[in-house]
């Protein structure tokens, strides 16, 4: 029986494209300092088309960590140290307006009514993650929030997931990992959790279905999925 739900953040709790495409264009334009060619080159480094303001399917920004994004950008931003670039990236990320994938408070209330324990495991940094959850008014629903810099590693490894299970006193088999990327599914599988994919990120059903136990349109379909398991 599933007793806990562990959520990815971007593309799962929040719609990825609606949130991060505008952020990427603004952030890269700022780094490019008004030079359109340089801005376009910076976009190429992280798999973002500045002209169309869309991410490529294999963009490092979709499932990678801020540290990985910095490594990709650093060769083109010699005027900043990697630490300065990471600080700027995290600052910009904290202030990125979030678009909820579904109305979160009502859904999280329903999960709590069912007696489910909730957590967040994201490849974003922890500070922006907490800022985004706070902006949505949902931080208090989660018993565990971890970013790539929280000390448990980053997905697709299972450290964050196993830390959540340990923190809430459950076996991994009693937890469902919900995410929008193959990184999320790989981490869930490695941890021994149920793997639920959603389509509010950049990956397609075809990308995810072989790696997931089930593919749902969005997290709003989780209650029906939980009911089907109990039956």
MARGUVO-261150 format. One line per field, with one value per residue (C-alpha): residue number from 1; residue in one letter; chain; z negated, x, y. Coordinates in Angstrom, 2 decimals, always signed. Example, Ala and Ser with C-alpha at 12.3 -4.5 7.8 and 13.67 -1.06 7.14 Angstrom:
k = [1,2]
r = [A,S]
c = [A,A]
pz = [-7.80,-7.14]
px = [+12.30,+13.67]
py = [-4.50,-1.06]
# end
This chain:
k = [1,2,3,4,5,6,7,8,9,10,11,12,13,14,15,16,17,18,19,20,21,22,23,24,25,26,27,28,29,30,31,32,33,34,35,36,37,38,39,40,41,42,43,44,45,46,47,48,49,50,51,52,53,54,55,56,57,58,59,60,61,62,63,64,65,66,67,68,69,70,71,72,73,74,75,76,77,78,79,80,81,82,83,84,85,86,87,88,89,90,91,92,93,94,95,96,97,98,99,100,101,102,103,104,105,106,107,108,109,110,111,112,113,114,115,116,117,118,119,120,121,122,123,124,125,126,127,128,129,130,131,132,133,134,135,136,137,138,139,140,141,142,143,144,145,146,147,148,149,150,151,152,153,154,155,156,157,158,159,160,161,162,163,164,165,166,167,168,169,170,171,172,173,174,175,176,177,178,179,180,181,182,183,184,185,186,187,188,189,190,191,192,193,194,195,196,197,198,199,200,201,202,203,204,205,206,207,208,209,210,211,212,213,214,215,216,217,218,219,220,221,222,223,224,225,226,227,228,229,230,231]
r = [X,X,X,X,X,X,X,X,X,X,X,X,X,X,X,X,X,X,X,X,X,X,X,X,X,X,X,X,X,X,X,X,X,X,X,X,X,X,X,X,X,X,X,X,X,X,X,X,X,X,X,X,X,X,X,X,X,X,X,X,X,X,X,X,X,X,X,X,X,X,X,X,X,X,X,X,X,X,X,X,X,X,X,X,X,X,X,X,X,X,X,X,X,X,X,X,X,X,X,X,X,X,X,X,X,X,X,X,X,X,X,X,X,X,X,X,X,X,X,X,X,X,X,X,X,X,X,X,X,X,X,X,X,X,X,X,X,X,X,X,X,X,X,X,X,X,X,X,X,X,X,X,X,X,X,X,X,X,X,X,X,X,X,X,X,X,X,X,X,X,X,X,X,X,X,X,X,X,X,X,X,X,X,X,X,X,X,X,X,X,X,X,X,X,X,X,X,X,X,X,X,X,X,X,X,X,X,X,X,X,X,X,X,X,X,X,X,X,X,X,X,X,X,X,X,X,X,X,X,X,X]
c = [A,A,A,A,A,A,A,A,A,A,A,A,A,A,A,A,A,A,A,A,A,A,A,A,A,A,A,A,A,A,A,A,A,A,A,A,A,A,A,A,A,A,A,A,A,A,A,A,A,A,A,A,A,A,A,A,A,A,A,A,A,A,A,A,A,A,A,A,A,A,A,A,A,A,A,A,A,A,A,A,A,A,A,A,A,A,A,A,A,A,A,A,A,A,A,A,A,A,A,A,A,A,A,A,A,A,A,A,A,A,A,A,A,A,A,A,A,A,A,A,A,A,A,A,A,A,A,A,A,A,A,A,A,A,A,A,A,A,A,A,A,A,A,A,A,A,A,A,A,A,A,A,A,A,A,A,A,A,A,A,A,A,A,A,A,A,A,A,A,A,A,A,A,A,A,A,A,A,A,A,A,A,A,A,A,A,A,A,A,A,A,A,A,A,A,A,A,A,A,A,A,A,A,A,A,A,A,A,A,A,A,A,A,A,A,A,A,A,A,A,A,A,A,A,A,A,A,A,A,A,A]
pz = [+0.00,+0.85,-2.33,-1.01,+2.13,+3.10,+5.76,+8.17,+8.35,+11.83,+14.39,+11.66,+8.98,+11.37,+15.14,+16.64,+19.86,+18.34,+15.62,+17.03,+20.66,+19.64,+16.94,+19.37,+21.89,+19.21,+17.53,+20.76,+22.07,+18.85,+19.22,+22.88,+21.95,+24.91,+27.48,+29.42,+30.86,+27.48,+25.90,+28.61,+28.03,+24.30,+25.05,+27.21,+24.30,+22.23,+25.00,+25.20,+28.45,+27.69,+30.93,+30.24,+26.44,+26.11,+24.61,+26.67,+25.55,+24.28,+22.56,+19.46,+17.78,+17.83,+15.38,+14.61,+11.52,+11.33,+10.95,+14.27,+15.94,+14.60,+16.00,+19.41,+19.36,+17.68,+20.78,+22.38,+19.25,+18.45,+16.65,+13.77,+11.55,+11.39,+7.84,+8.97,+11.89,+9.59,+7.17,+10.00,+11.39,+7.99,+7.40,+10.74,+10.11,+6.70,+8.35,+11.31,+11.18,+10.78,+12.68,+10.67,+12.69,+10.94,+7.97,+5.33,+1.99,+2.63,+3.94,+1.10,-1.43,+0.14,-0.16,-3.82,-4.43,-3.10,-5.67,-3.11,-3.96,-1.37,-0.28,+2.47,+4.13,+6.78,+8.77,+8.19,+5.23,+1.92,+1.36,+4.65,+4.09,+0.69,+2.17,+4.89,+2.46,+0.12,+2.90,+3.64,-0.07,-0.29,-2.21,-5.33,-3.54,-3.03,-5.68,-3.63,-1.03,+0.61,+3.44,+5.23,+2.61,-0.50,-1.06,+0.50,+4.08,+7.14,+9.37,+11.18,+8.11,+5.27,+2.32,+1.92,+2.22,-0.34,-2.70,-2.47,-3.26,-6.22,-7.48,-7.55,-8.79,-5.75,-3.52,+0.02,+1.33,-0.54,+1.37,+4.87,+6.71,+8.96,+11.66,+15.24,+16.40,+16.95,+14.13,+11.75,+12.96,+12.75,+9.22,+8.19,+9.68,+8.01,+4.66,+5.00,+5.14,+7.34,+10.31,+11.52,+14.52,+15.39,+18.64,+17.30,+18.11,+21.45,+21.84,+23.85,+22.97,+25.38,+23.56,+20.15,+20.44,+20.57,+17.41,+15.34,+13.67,+14.94,+16.95,+15.90,+17.53,+14.31,+10.54,+10.35,+11.55,+8.59,+6.36,+8.99,+9.47,+5.72,+5.60,+8.44,+6.53,+3.35,+5.29]
px = [+0.00,+1.23,+1.62,+3.68,+4.09,+7.43,+7.18,+9.63,+9.09,+9.59,+7.35,+5.42,+4.10,+4.67,+4.22,+7.71,+7.21,+4.94,+7.49,+10.96,+10.83,+10.20,+12.89,+15.46,+14.89,+15.20,+18.24,+20.14,+19.36,+20.79,+23.93,+24.21,+24.27,+22.15,+24.24,+21.73,+24.38,+25.95,+22.55,+21.70,+25.05,+24.40,+21.02,+22.62,+24.88,+21.85,+19.52,+17.31,+16.28,+16.23,+14.42,+11.44,+11.85,+11.59,+13.75,+15.12,+13.94,+17.44,+18.10,+20.26,+17.89,+15.00,+16.37,+19.87,+21.05,+21.96,+25.55,+25.38,+23.84,+26.69,+29.26,+27.60,+27.50,+30.83,+33.06,+31.02,+30.86,+34.53,+33.83,+32.18,+33.44,+31.39,+30.39,+29.16,+27.29,+25.63,+24.65,+23.06,+21.29,+19.84,+18.77,+17.01,+15.43,+14.08,+12.31,+10.90,+7.08,+5.69,+2.68,+1.00,+0.39,-3.00,-4.43,-2.03,-3.60,-6.85,-4.98,-2.45,-5.27,-6.94,-3.74,-3.37,-7.00,-6.06,-3.27,-0.48,+2.97,+4.33,+7.81,+9.70,+12.91,+14.17,+17.35,+16.88,+18.74,+16.90,+16.59,+14.76,+12.63,+11.51,+10.90,+8.67,+6.71,+6.36,+5.08,+2.41,+1.57,+2.20,+5.47,+3.68,+2.17,+5.59,+7.47,+10.67,+12.16,+15.49,+17.42,+20.56,+22.59,+20.86,+23.45,+21.71,+22.91,+20.77,+18.54,+18.90,+20.66,+18.39,+19.89,+17.13,+14.44,+15.94,+16.54,+12.84,+11.77,+14.13,+13.05,+9.37,+9.92,+8.60,+9.93,+10.72,+8.09,+5.46,+6.40,+5.48,+7.94,+6.10,+8.01,+8.11,+11.53,+13.51,+15.80,+12.83,+11.84,+15.40,+15.77,+12.44,+13.31,+16.74,+15.12,+12.53,+9.56,+6.47,+7.18,+4.49,+5.20,+3.26,+3.09,+3.44,+7.15,+8.92,+8.97,+6.26,+4.23,+6.40,+9.52,+8.23,+5.94,+8.67,+10.29,+7.15,+4.53,+1.90,+1.84,-0.75,-1.67,-0.87,-0.80,-4.51,-5.06,-3.20,-6.28,-7.96,-4.73,-4.43,-8.05,-7.43,-4.50,-6.54,-9.24]
py = [+0.00,+3.48,+5.51,+8.42,+10.49,+12.02,+14.72,+16.19,+19.96,+21.37,+19.73,+17.92,+20.28,+23.17,+23.20,+23.23,+25.18,+27.81,+28.51,+27.99,+29.07,+32.69,+32.39,+31.01,+33.79,+36.48,+34.89,+34.28,+37.76,+39.18,+37.06,+38.01,+41.72,+42.75,+40.87,+38.75,+36.42,+35.78,+35.21,+32.66,+30.90,+30.73,+29.22,+26.56,+25.57,+24.53,+23.38,+26.47,+28.13,+31.84,+32.66,+30.37,+30.53,+26.75,+24.03,+21.17,+17.73,+16.88,+20.22,+19.93,+22.39,+19.90,+17.35,+18.59,+20.43,+24.12,+22.99,+21.16,+24.20,+26.32,+23.87,+24.15,+27.95,+28.73,+28.49,+31.29,+33.48,+34.04,+37.33,+35.42,+32.63,+29.45,+30.34,+33.76,+32.23,+29.67,+32.42,+34.42,+31.37,+30.46,+34.07,+34.23,+30.82,+31.85,+34.77,+32.83,+32.95,+29.44,+28.09,+25.33,+22.17,+21.90,+23.87,+22.57,+23.43,+21.55,+18.51,+18.40,+18.80,+15.76,+13.74,+14.70,+13.69,+10.25,+10.09,+10.29,+11.63,+14.06,+15.11,+16.93,+15.77,+18.16,+18.69,+22.40,+23.91,+23.68,+27.45,+28.15,+25.05,+26.32,+29.76,+28.31,+26.15,+29.10,+31.33,+28.72,+28.52,+24.78,+24.36,+23.14,+20.15,+18.56,+16.61,+16.56,+18.93,+18.20,+19.82,+18.71,+20.59,+19.17,+16.45,+13.44,+13.74,+14.36,+12.28,+9.89,+8.47,+7.42,+9.31,+11.91,+9.25,+6.91,+9.83,+10.69,+7.12,+7.02,+10.44,+9.47,+5.92,+4.03,+1.31,+2.52,+0.10,+2.15,+5.32,+6.50,+8.73,+11.16,+13.02,+14.20,+12.96,+9.80,+10.97,+10.80,+7.34,+6.01,+7.32,+5.81,+2.46,+2.44,+3.23,+0.46,+2.82,+2.89,+5.17,+7.56,+9.79,+12.93,+14.88,+18.44,+18.50,+18.26,+14.47,+12.70,+9.64,+7.66,+8.86,+7.82,+4.82,+2.18,+3.57,+4.20,+2.03,+4.47,+7.71,+10.30,+13.61,+15.48,+15.01,+15.76,+12.19,+10.67,+10.18,+7.99,+6.03,+5.47,+4.31,+1.86,+0.35,-0.08,-1.90]
# end
